[in-house]
Every structure is written in structure tokens, then in C-alpha cells.
Amino acid sequence: MTPRLLTRQHVAALRERLDGRVVVLCFGAGVDSTAMLVILREAGIVPSLILFADTGGEKPETLIHLARVNVVLAQWGWPLVTVVRKVPLASTGYSDLYGNCLKNETLPSLAFGLKSCSLKWKVSPQDQYLKGVSKGPNKCPPHPAWMDAVSRNERVVKLIGYDCGKADIRRSKDLKPSDDDFDYVYPLQLVGWFRSDCVDGITKVMGSDLVPIKSACFFCPASKQWELYWLAAEHPDLLEAALRLEWRALTGRHSRFSEVEFGAAWEDMVRAADSFPSTNTCVGLGRSFAWNQWARVNGVVDAHFRVIRGNRALFLSMAASLRQSDNALDARGKAVVTLDQLRGARSSNLGREEVPA
């Protein structure tokens, strides 16, 4: 194959790192991980496995993208994306990350500057699928690709989709190139691709309709305000579910909110205050701001904290006005998913507990 998007030096660098190795591509179904597929295709490297960890909280568009990518992979003659999931013990009473947070009356760990939700619901299921589990609800034998590497006394290579943007460089600069089980390679950084290069590469090789939205849980604490407007416009039910989760966490038994520190109860501030005082305490899904309070102040919800369905066009306009570059460079800037596709996507187990009126 004659490379069209990569230099000969980039192809040589990729092949030097990956040829002859057991290669596992960690597929998040977002722009960066989809661009990794493009880069490997251009370099003539076929991964041994492509793994996607489903937390149960992905947006419908992401699941649709996953299915469409599999169509392309089948055309290429590549292995399809394998979806893995963490299976909690039946006694927990929940089956996904959203249910975990709701049951324990807490926010995702990222809201507190931690990463345990990603490790527990994304990294661990992929590792268990590869290495096998001897007992419990996630019991499975080691994957043949893992056994192949072990038999040759070699290490499995994991491909991680960090690009050359400031945010991803910051996230990846302190990561080790290996651990006890795996070597790690960052193909996008190896070839110098930024977010715009990823979008361009996907468009040229797969088509513009295969540029996905950012892959993240609908209740992700890293969501920016323009993304909340987008969620209100496109998936008001998901935003309401996130608001219920936040309400329970900040008024529940594990809340870190201090009425003494703020001079009012969290619920009172959400219903009446214009903002929360500056603090290091996590006050909601937005870390420094509560999604419920933000939604009320900005006219996204009514008095019962239900999203105002008739304001979809306004919410999309607000999202567009606040959207900036880098991670905002994805398919949410245009309509690429039909209503019929959305209706056919898997719905999450969200529960129906209402926010107190």
C-alpha cells in the first residue's frame, strides 16, 4: 500500500514498533481512536484485536459509530471491534457505571480528580478479556492473542489514542512506556497528528460521515458547558438522568458539600443562588459548578428540573457559540445521525427517580 497521509519515515517508525507484535488497539469510538485505525491502515499494519469497553453510559451516537466502523473493518478484512463490559456481582444491584454511582450516592471519580471509574469500567474489562479471569462474574479464559504472546515470551502492545493537542500531551507526558503486562504506543503522537489531522484523515479514508462525536459518558465531569447545551438539545432524557445522579450524590450520605462552608444547603443554592462560592470542594458534576444549578440559571430546565424540550434550537445555537477548537472538533458541529438511527440505539438503564420538586 502506498501511504497517502503518512510520510515514509512515519510508516517506518510505526512498523519498527509494531511489526511482528501482538497489537491491541484500545478503541474509544471517538475521533482519536478512529484516527488510529486510519493510521494503521495507511501503514499496512493490522491489529490483532480492537477492544471497546462499554460503561453503559455512552451516548447513542457512539454506539451507532461503533456499528458503522465494524462495517468498514469488515470491508478491510480486519478483525471487528470486540465490545467488553464489566459484570458486577449480582448482589450490587447495578449493571453499569451510572447505576454504580446512583446506588452509592456518589459522582464519578473524575469529579474528585481521580480516575478509578475509567480504570474500573474501561481498563480492567479490557485487561480481563485479554489475560483471563479465573472466577467470579467476569470469568473467562485468556484470549488466544495473549497466550500467543506469552508462548513467544513477548509482550502485548496496547495502542492508546492520544493526539498532539495540548490536553493529550499533558495527559500522556507522565505515562510509562510499559508496565508489568503491556507495552504502550501512541500512534497519533508518533506521526505528529493533531485533532484536525485526525478529522482530515478519517474524512479522506473513511468518509466525512465516519467522523464521530467525542466518546464519553453522558454524565462525564469533564464535559464543558457547550456540551451540556448539546446534550439538552439532542438527548434531554440523558441530561435529566445526569441531573438526578448529581442531586442524589450531593444530598446523599457521601456528599462532600458543607453547609457550614457555603452558608446554605446544596439544594437551596441550586434552587436560588446565581453561583457557588469559589472553593476546592466538588459542588457537582462540573466540579466547580453543579449541573442542576447551571441548568436552572441558563433556562435549560423548568421549575421541576426537567429539560425544556421546546428550546432545542436555542440550545444548539448556544452550543455552537461556545464550542471551540481541539476536543470540540468532532461531529457535534453537524447533524450526522438520523432519528431512526437514534431510536435503534441501545438505551441505558437510567432509572426514573425524580428530582425533588
Residue pairs with C-beta under 8 A, 6 or more apart in sequence:
1 41
1 42
1 44
3 10
3 11
3 42
3 43
4 42
4 204
4 205
5 38
5 39
5 42
5 200
5 201
5 204
5 205
6 14
6 39
6 42
6 43
6 191
7 191
10 43
10 190
10 191
10 192
11 42
11 43
11 44
13 190
13 191
14 39
14 40
14 43
14 45
14 187
14 190
14 191
15 43
15 44
15 45
17 157
17 185
17 190
18 45
18 157
18 185
19 45
21 154
21 155
21 156
21 157
21 183
22 48
22 145
22 146
22 148
22 149
22 154
22 156
22 157
23 45
23 47
23 48
23 49
23 156
23 157
23 159
24 47
24 48
24 49
24 50
24 51
24 126
24 130
24 145
24 156
24 157
24 158
24 159
25 33
25 36
25 37
25 40
25 47
25 49
25 50
25 51
25 159
26 33
26 51
26 126
26 158
26 159
26 160
26 161
27 33
27 34
27 36
27 37
27 50
27 51
27 52
27 69
27 81
27 161
28 52
28 161
28 215
29 52
29 58
29 62
29 63
29 65
29 66
29 69
29 81
29 212
29 215
30 62
30 161
30 212
30 213
30 214
30 215
30 216
30 330
31 195
31 198
31 199
31 202
31 211
31 212
31 214
31 329
31 330
32 161
32 162
32 163
32 168
32 188
32 195
32 198
33 161
33 215
34 65
34 69
34 198
34 202
34 206
34 210
34 211
34 212
35 161
35 163
35 188
35 193
35 197
35 198
35 199
35 201
35 202
36 159
36 161
36 187
36 188
37 50
37 69
37 73
37 206
38 198
38 201
38 202
38 205
38 206
39 187
39 188
39 191
39 193
39 201
40 46
40 47
40 159
40 187
41 76
41 205
42 201
42 205
46 78
46 79
47 78
47 79
47 159
48 79
48 145
49 79
49 82
49 130
49 143
49 145
50 73
50 78
50 79
50 80
50 81
50 82
51 81
51 82
51 84
51 126
51 129
51 130
52 66
52 81
52 82
52 83
52 84
53 83
53 84
53 85
53 86
53 121
53 122
53 123
53 125
53 126
54 83
54 84
54 85
55 86
55 96
55 97
55 98
55 117
55 121
55 122
55 217
56 85
56 95
56 96
56 97
56 98
56 99
56 348
56 349
57 96
57 97
57 98
57 217
57 218
57 219
57 220
57 348
58 215
58 216
58 217
58 218
58 348
59 213
59 216
59 218
59 235
59 238
60 235
60 337
60 341
60 342
60 345
60 346
60 347
61 212
61 213
61 331
61 336
61 337
61 342
61 345
62 212
62 213
62 215
63 345
63 346
64 337
64 341
64 342
64 345
65 210
65 212
65 213
66 81
66 83
68 209
68 210
69 81
69 210
70 80
70 81
72 206
72 210
73 79
73 80
73 81
74 80
82 129
84 125
84 126
84 128
84 129
85 125
86 120
86 121
86 124
86 125
86 138
87 95
87 137
87 138
88 94
88 95
88 100
88 137
89 136
89 137
90 137
92 100
92 103
93 99
93 103
94 100
94 102
94 103
95 349
96 121
96 348
96 349
97 108
97 117
97 120
97 121
97 217
98 217
98 219
98 241
98 245
98 348
98 349
98 350
99 349
99 351
101 107
101 108
101 219
101 245
101 249
102 244
102 245
102 248
102 351
102 353
104 254
105 248
105 249
105 252
105 253
105 254
105 255
106 249
106 252
106 254
107 221
107 245
107 246
107 249
107 250
107 282
107 284
107 285
108 117
108 217
108 219
108 220
108 221
108 285
109 115
109 116
109 117
110 117
110 118
110 220
110 221
110 222
111 221
111 282
111 284
111 285
111 287
112 256
112 282
113 287
125 138
127 181
128 138
128 140
129 140
129 143
130 142
130 143
130 145
130 146
130 156
131 142
131 143
131 146
131 181
132 140
132 141
132 142
132 143
132 146
133 139
133 140
142 150
145 156
146 156
149 155
149 156
155 178
155 181
155 182
155 183
156 181
156 182
156 183
157 182
157 183
157 184
157 185
158 182
158 183
158 184
158 185
159 184
159 185
159 186
159 187
160 172
160 184
160 185
160 186
161 186
161 187
161 188
162 168
162 169
162 171
162 172
162 186
162 188
162 189
163 188
163 189
163 193
163 194
163 195
163 197
163 198
164 188
164 189
164 192
164 193
164 194
165 194
165 195
165 326
165 327
166 326
167 326
167 327
168 188
168 189
169 189
172 186
172 189
175 184
176 184
177 183
177 184
178 184
188 198
193 201
195 325
195 326
195 327
195 329
196 329
199 211
199 329
199 330
202 208
202 210
202 211
203 210
203 211
209 336
211 330
211 331
211 336
212 330
212 331
213 330
213 331
213 332
214 227
214 327
214 330
214 332
216 222
216 223
218 231
218 235
218 238
218 239
218 241
218 242
218 348
219 238
219 241
219 242
219 245
219 246
219 285
221 285
221 286
221 287
223 231
223 285
223 286
224 322
224 328
225 286
225 294
225 322
226 318
226 319
226 320
226 321
226 322
226 323
226 324
226 328
227 319
227 332
228 239
228 291
228 294
228 295
228 300
229 300
229 315
229 316
229 318
229 319
229 322
230 315
230 316
230 319
230 332
231 238
231 239
231 242
232 239
232 295
232 300
232 307
232 311
232 312
232 315
233 312
233 313
233 315
233 316
233 319
236 307
236 309
237 307
237 350
238 348
238 350
239 291
239 295
239 300
239 307
240 305
240 306
240 307
241 348
241 350
241 351
242 285
242 291
243 291
243 292
243 295
243 301
243 305
243 355
244 351
244 353
244 354
244 355
245 285
246 284
246 285
246 290
246 291
246 292
247 267
247 270
247 292
247 305
247 355
247 356
248 353
249 255
250 257
250 266
250 267
250 283
250 284
250 290
251 266
251 267
255 266
256 281
256 282
257 266
257 281
257 283
258 281
259 265
259 266
261 279
261 281
262 269
262 276
262 277
262 279
264 273
266 283
266 290
267 356
269 276
269 290
269 293
270 290
270 292
270 293
270 296
271 296
273 293
274 297
275 289
275 293
275 297
276 283
276 284
276 288
276 289
276 290
276 293
278 288
279 288
283 289
283 290
284 290
284 291
284 292
284 293
285 291
286 294
292 301
292 305
292 355
294 300
295 301
295 305
295 307
296 305
298 318
299 308
299 311
300 307
300 308
300 311
300 315
301 307
301 308
302 308
303 357
304 354
304 355
304 357
305 355
319 332
320 333
323 332
323 333
331 337
